[in-house]
Amino acid sequence: MSAGGNGKRHLSQESARTADRCVMTVFGASGDLTKRKLLPAIYNLGRNNLLPREFAILGFAKDVFTEEDFRKTIRAELKEYSGSTGSQSDEALCDWIAEHTYYLCGDFANPADYALLKQRIDELTERHHTGGNVFYYMATLPQFFPEIIRQLGAVGLTHEEKDTWRRVIVEKPFGSDVESARALNREIGEVLDEKQIYRIDHYLGKETVQNILVFRFANGIFEPVWNRRYIDHVQITVAESLGVERRGGYYEKAGCLRDMIPNHILQLVTLTAMEPPTSFEADAVRDEQAKVLNAMQPILPEDVLTRAVRGQYGEGDVAGEHVPGYRAEQFVSPKSNTESFVALKLQVDNWRWADVPFYVRTGKRMPKRLTEIAIQFRRAPFMLFRDTTVQHLAPNMLVMHIQPDEGISLQFGAKIPGAHVQVGSVTMDFNYADYFGSEPSTGYERLLYDCMIGDATLFQRADMVEAGWRVVEPVLDVWKALPPRAFPNYAAGSWGPKDADELLHRDGRAWREE
Ligand code: BG6
């Protein structure tokens, strides 16, 4: 698809209002998430004039820093980030953020430290005129979530006065199975109202993920064919070329299934499969997503062998570099049976999707970073072509490219010029950057902003998280009972174990070739 003219189309954008004034309190502020995502996201919000002037960040962590040192680190990191995005670094903004940042060294389990925290928050509220609004970001290991929330409640830090709000953003993983997710919901529900809880899934912060709904529901031509009558199956791939990096400790316990499926992958499934909501109100959208999750039949234990595939990478070559196998990674047991790859055949049992499989796969150390949703339509009848030289007709495929190339493409058959009738597969491409340019983004901007304005549409409700775990739990149980026998079973730099191909071949289908 041509972008026309100079390759960019400038569309008028309704400018969003600045977020509510507030103090952002980050638990685990000295960790990677703050440095790599949260502060750069705050910077990007500032660049787009979406940050309120009455704003402060308070970091809380156990590492001993002076406030001055913490600020210095932040200033340096922000400058590095803004320099690396290709846009001109806004030094004044980096300085402004650093000047509005504070740090408190404390122990998540110590009540006395929460008394100090309360004092600091009161002080910052006064100094920065933030009006008493506070949101707390749980950027810690998940085992601390309930403790921190309990302690916040005990000193009154979650209490909302008239015209002020207190909100909590909870990072994933939210529990490790149905029971633990339910327990966590119960525990934090003793302190917070559901409307104060923002369970984050950063996939929903991605523009291309949000665009799935716009694409489906703002266009009249796709929805009529978006069902079992026209769609043969759906393939969702979330491939990463990276290995576990320095997160071996966490990953050994979680594994690929827990890390990616009940959250990111099921988000993609629900947005692809849901019915049109009656509005963009948070609960209208989330109700429809929840219905999809509830319509997804948990894979029965006896079907796990044929509908679920696990893999672990051995050494191999990724992008021309030789890399070690999973078992040789830092903080990973040399005998580890943790999976770094999963493929599943999921079914959404409702009138729209009955008998349309959703094949999903995700893994680390695959040949490249790639996230996409491919909708494969049913083939056209061949009858008309049977007396021609055409051997077969390729099905139409609509691909939503989530990352790193962002766009949408439609594959269809066209006549190859010449005296014979021959059909070739051609593609019509829409590329985000061509039309809208590309803005540096971490994916957290929209989510932080939405929390600050009280819009929970892109956050998970308690019932959705539990429903997600319900879908995958039988697989977790069977895999636990039957340890894998052939790990490692795929080489780093390949598309996963042979069994993942078999999963589709059994149904007469194949993964889309990259
Ligand atoms: C995180 C997982 O939630 O998502 C990581 O814990 C994974 O293991 C990451 O690498 C992928 O996110 P993205 O945005 O890079 O696709």
Residues whose N, C-alpha, C, O or C-beta is under 5 A from the ligand:
A	BS01	BG6	D259
